[in-house]
Amino acid sequence: MLFKWHKNIKISHFTSLKYINLLNEKNIQISMDGKGRALDNIIIERFWRNIKYEVYLKEYETPRETRKNIRDYIDFYNHKRPHQSLNYKTPVSIYFG
């Protein structure tokens, strides 16, 4: 499978000229986080932080219980939890109007 774009982080083998030339030869668009772009991942980083504190740090009896709790939390996060960054609206209310 050939991808049309490539998202990478600044690790030396991903930023080497040989690697970049290979991507360019295949017409793959390169997306690298640059200086001053600290906000690029803030939303997903906050989501994973919330998952960690609301779900991950709890004890579960079974994998099924773990999956259910994660699904329930994601439903709560998207449908019921007001987000300050969204003027205290839910993501679903913003996305679907």
HUTA-V137990 format. One record per helix or strand of 2 or more residues. SS is the DSSP state (@ for helix, = for strand). FROM is the first residue (numbers start at 0). TO is the last residue. Records with the same first field share a line. If there is no record, write none. Layout:
# HUTA-V137990
SS = FROM-TO / FROM-TO
This chain:
# HUTA-V137990
= = 4-7 / 28-31
@ = 11-14 / 16-24 / 41-55 / 62-78 / 83-85 / 90-95
